[in-house]
Amino acid sequence: MNTRLGLGALRTSSLFAFFACLWLFSSCAIHTRRDASSDPTRPLKREFRGAWLPTIYRSDYAKLSREEARQLLSNRIALLQRLGCNAVIFQVRAEGDAFYQSSLEPWSKYLTGKQGVAPDSPWDPLGFVIDECHARGMEVHAWVNPYRGAGNADAYLAPTHPARRYPELFIRYGKLLYMDPGNPQSVRYINSIVKDIVERYDVDALHFDDYFYPYPKDGLEFDDEESFSRYGLPTGYRPEQKAEWRRENVNRLIYTVRQTILETKPWVRFGVSPFGIYRNESSSRLGSRTNGLQAYDDLNADILHWAKEGWIDYVIPQVYWNIGHQVADYEELTHWWDRHIPHKKTQLYIGQNVTRTMDGDQLASKLALSRQHSQGNSWWSGEDLVRNYKGVGDSLIARYQSYRALLPEYRGALGKTKAPAAISLILEDTNEDGHMLLWDDYREPNEPASAFYYAVYAFPEGVRPDISNPSYLVSISANPYYILPSMPRGSTYQFLVTAINRFWQESRPASIKINF
């Protein structure tokens, strides 16, 4: 492959190659090493493999017709799946706007070219992405920027934009227009947006990134003195405690969003991808051996507090620096986050920067460290994966994400849940759609502990079937069928099918033997 991963061979040659490899598995598939747990080439049954798909500052979609935009998204999702990814973090609210059908906020200008203008041919990008991902056994995390109102405060704002409807909630900070975290009405407003998305869409998670209080600009103060005087000082904060008050404002938002999700769809997760440095050692004994901007001190984001309180289900620190970086060393930070995140309450994934990693030739070493200290990775950006920047896609397919992986199992806000019931019967059928396996659909959309996805494993004759081995996992999908590939005449495979619920718990397998 050169600059872009081809789609033509996705459903044909890749399947032939996969099944051919199964014949040779006993001699070439998994190499056991003493440090196998950190070997990034060793197939894992479970690993979070996300990719951020941003929409802000992107002109791709506005230039396209509905069908062209849908095809672009479909192609990107298909390529991410081919690269082994199992979650798409899709930006649906970048600056008080919507990449989905909303009665609360205007359509994004990055979708139609002008904020508030609906697509010429009606369609719903978030709904489309959900359908595309779930059909492929991938999660969709709706990525919301809570506070940013406009990247350019002088740009046109539609009449339905929150800054036009509630100007008292916004503060100008340089070129940014920012919702004031210190105004209690801001929490209520953001919460209404979250509830609307979670209630109307079948998202798997709600996601915030690193934009809490704005990134500091030299010589420029965020002018929230009025809010502090009105809401901070009367509640007991002293003038020198504005930073503590600001952190409590963000804490209140995180807690409230968590409660809203629990009350609406308690199986939907809540995740945050903060700036990669929590605090420097020079600021706190808890801090890392780094010397950069700090999420706690500069952005007023107390991620460790949220994790310890159980307000977030996962955290993806943006550890975008390289190993050996003088200010923020990747190795130091992956160790630090592993030590400080309470893993029983909050899952830890590592945010990876594709361009810096590939420019530094550090893909293997970073993934080895990530595997030692976390339960997976998310890639910034998914666009760089799709365009195969410096061969990153080739490397993922060939070495690091050759086989599909289930997401890590999680306990869920409902408490301990049981794996779904096993499939009772699998049938072989040949019809107008082809040669396939069929089984009853056990899915119940509003019962998160029931089946939601189905996994299919294929074992060549002579290999003991074992679903703990991901090298034989050939499909994860919401579909209650699997189209069989063409195989050499006379070959025999044993297929196992399992049901997987919204907590990624897997049922016992059902089995069928197929003679091709």
C-alpha positions, 0 to 999 in steps of 0.5 A: 500500500502507498498512501491509502488503504484500498477498499477493493479487497476488503471482503474477498482477498482478506478473507481468503488470506485469513482462512489460509493463515488458519491452516498454518496457525500451529506453526506461525500465528502466536509466539509465546515470549517471557514478556508476552503480556507486553508484546504488541504483536501478540493477539489479544482477545480484548483491547480497546482500539479507538479512533477519533473522527473530528469534524471541527475545522474540516471542510470534507463534508460541506463540499459533498452531496449527502450520498458522497458524504455518507460514502466518505464516512462509510469508507472511513469506518470500513477502513478503520475496521480493517485496521482492527479498530473497534470504536469510533469517537465521532465529534458531534458537537464541536462549538455549540452546533450539531452533526446530528438532527437537533431541535436545541442547536444549529446544524454545524457549518462543517457539515453544510457550509453555513451554521444553521443551514440544514443539509439539502437532502435530509440525513443524520450523520450521527445516526448513519455512523451508529448504523455503520459501526454497529453493523461492523461490531464497532462502538460509537462514542458521541464526542461533545465539546461542552464549553466551546461556543465558537473557535472564532468569536467573530464568525457568523452564529445562527439564531439558534446557537446558544450564544445568540439565545443565552449571551449571558452564558458566554465569555470571549477569550481571545478569538474564542467564545467560551461558555462560562463554567462558573454559571450554574445555568451552563451545567443545566444547558450542557446537561440538556444536550447530553440527555437529548443525544443519549435519549434519542441515539443508540450511542455506546458512550458519551465522550468529552475531550480536553477542553474544560477551562480554556488553554491559557494564552500569554497575558490574557485572563479568562474574565469570569470575575462576575461569575466568581463574585455572584456564585463563588464568593457567596458560597464561602470561597475566598478571593485567592481560591478562584482555582478551587472554585473553577475545579469545583465547577467542572466537577459539578458538570462531570457529576451531573452528566454522569447522573443524567446518563444513569437516569437515561440509559445506564448502560451508556458509558461516560469517558474523558480524554484529558490533556496528558499531564495531570500535574508536574512533580514540581507542583505536587507529590502526586505529579509526574516527572514532567514540566509541561502544562497541567490539566489540574492547574491550568485547565481546572480538570481534576481527572483523578477525582472523577475516576476515584469517585466513579463518575467516569467509566474510562479515561484516555489521556492524550499522551501525544509526546514521544519516548524520551521527550524532555518536557513530557516523556511518553514512558513516564506518563504511561507509567504515571497514569497506570499507577494513579487511575483506580482500574476497578472503577475506571478503565485506562486507554492511552491516546496516541498521536499518529504523526509524532509516533511515526515521525519518531519511529516509535510505534512498536515501543509505544504500543509495548508500553501501552499494553503493559500499562493500559487496556488499549489505545485511541488514535489521533487522528482516525484520518491519519490512520485512514490515509496510512501516514508513513505506513501506520495502517500497513503496520497495524494490519501486518503486526499490531492489530492483525486480528479483531479484538473484543472491547474490554469487559466492564462492570457497568453502572447497573452492577454485576451482570451475567453474560447473555444466553447462548445461541440455541441453534445455528443453521447452514443455508444457501439463498440469494444472499449466498452461502451463510450461517443463520441463527435466531436474533436474541437482541433486545435493544433496551435490555443491555445485558441481552445479546447485542453483537454476535461473534463468529470463530472459524477453526480448521479441521484438526484445531481444537475450538477455543474462543479464548484464542482471538486468531480464529475470530472472523467476525463481530457484528450486530447481524444474526447471520454470517456470509461464508467465504468461498473455500477449497472444495473438501475443506472442513471448518468448525464454526462457533458463534457467541452472543455479546451484550452491551457490557462486552460479556460473552456467552457460551458458544454454539457450534456447527461444522461446515464441509465446503 
